[in-house]
Amino acid sequence: MNLEIQPLTNPQPGIEDENKLVFGKQFTDRMFVMEYDSGKGWHSARIQPYAPFTIDPAAMVLHYSQEIFEGLKAFRHADDSIAMFRPADNVARFNQSARRMCMPEVDEQFFLESILELIRLESRWVPRNEGTSLYIRPTMIATEAMLGVRPADQYLCYVILCPVGAYYKGGIAPVKIWISDHYVRAAEGGTGEAKTGGNYAASLYAAREAALKGYDQVLWLDAKEKRYVEEVGSMNMLFLYDGKIVTSPLQGTVLDGITRRSALSLLVEMGYKIEERALSVDEVMAGADNGRLQEAFGTGTAVVISPVGSFCYQDTCVQLGNGQPGELTMQLYNKLTGIQYGQQPDNHGWITKL
Ligand SMILES: Cc1ncc(COP(=O)(O)O)c(C=O)c1O
């Protein structure tokens, strides 16, 4: 397939103030778009000016939520070059989500090259301040106009970009986590491991309740027994428990996070034993109390590593350590961001330079 590059007509002035960037609010001048028709496959791939779409009110995505997306970042290095972190992993996960949602797969190499070309054209939007990056949002939606529950025959796949500010502006801050004993995010056999919009819509109610009670995030338990910790908002959870790293196994209910994968590789190299096993909420609460649970942190593209300061479950809140980010949490944060920003060697082949 050819990638058509359309001329840009009305470029914006660019980033006004890197210190004032708000996540997901300002988008760059161009976007990647391609279309799919069954029988014809993907076609009309192009990089075009960023613009609203016209879609039919009966478009199936609007009624039955056949939608998937990804989230990854590009980073500015000190020599002014631009690097992406494990982009092929995101493209592969995009196709895994597509399969689960009965949507057409994309040609991974073509899609990745198109994303790289889009970022090359939009390179002036990759910010330079410490901790900033360009967030990349690949998306696929069902556009066929038809009321009826079945996989659509027409799709739109697009990629938009937004410059994002440093997540931790006043230093890395621990979060207060609410463990939900009522709401669930994903059940075995459901769509938890797919990155599809419906999972996030389903999480809003509990997240709003948590926010109203003064918590930062919801930690989801398994749907069957409501006993084992799974993941948080848009992060996987890792625990330093009895000196070992414990994290929920990937059994279909948890997203296979790329930051999780990277963190686990680095932790193995640092000499830690990894236990991918069911960790119960009782172990978490008691462990924080008796010191067996030393540190806990979330991993995800947006935050990289997010230390947990306290867990609250039913009527009890427990603080982890002294409520400050743990030593290992900080070590891992520095290692991962060091690789992403080119300050530490990339020994794993995780960096793709533009
Ligand atoms: C539900 C969920 N879990 C975990 C993650 C972390 O995944 P990653 O490290 O690939 O960003 C995300 C973010 O994409 C997410 O949405």
The ligand as an SDF file (V2000), in Angstrom:
LIG
                    3D

 16 16  0  0  0  0  0  0  0  0999 V2000
   -6.0570   -0.9380   31.6050 C   0  0  0  0  0  0  0  0  0  0  0  0
   -4.6090   -0.6680   31.4290 C   0  0  0  0  0  0  0  0  0  0  0  0
   -3.7100   -1.4160   32.0990 N   0  0  0  0  0  0  0  0  0  0  0  0
   -2.3900   -1.2260   31.9600 C   0  0  0  0  0  0  0  0  0  0  0  0
   -1.8800   -0.2400   31.1200 C   0  0  0  0  0  0  0  0  0  0  0  0
   -0.4020   -0.0790   30.9670 C   0  0  0  0  0  0  0  0  0  0  0  0
   -0.0010   -0.4910   29.6930 O   0  0  0  0  0  0  0  0  0  0  0  0
    1.2770    0.1460   28.9880 P   0  0  0  0  0  0  0  0  0  0  0  0
    2.4140   -0.0700   29.9170 O   0  0  0  0  0  0  0  0  0  0  0  0
    1.4310   -0.6210   27.7120 O   0  0  0  0  0  0  0  0  0  0  0  0
    0.9770    1.5750   28.7800 O   0  0  0  0  0  0  0  0  0  0  0  0
   -2.7830    0.5750   30.4140 C   0  0  0  0  0  0  0  0  0  0  0  0
   -2.2810    1.6490   29.5340 C   0  0  0  0  0  0  0  0  0  0  0  0
   -2.2110    1.5040   28.3730 O   0  0  0  0  0  0  0  0  0  0  0  0
   -4.1710    0.3500   30.5550 C   0  0  0  0  0  0  0  0  0  0  0  0
   -5.0530    1.0970   29.8840 O   0  0  0  0  0  0  0  0  0  0  0  0
  1  2  1  0
  2  3  1  0
  2 15  2  0
  3  4  2  0
  4  5  1  0
  5  6  1  0
  5 12  2  0
  6  7  1  0
  7  8  1  0
  8  9  2  0
  8 10  1  0
  8 11  1  0
 12 13  1  0
 12 15  1  0
 13 14  2  0
 15 16  1  0
M  END
$$$$
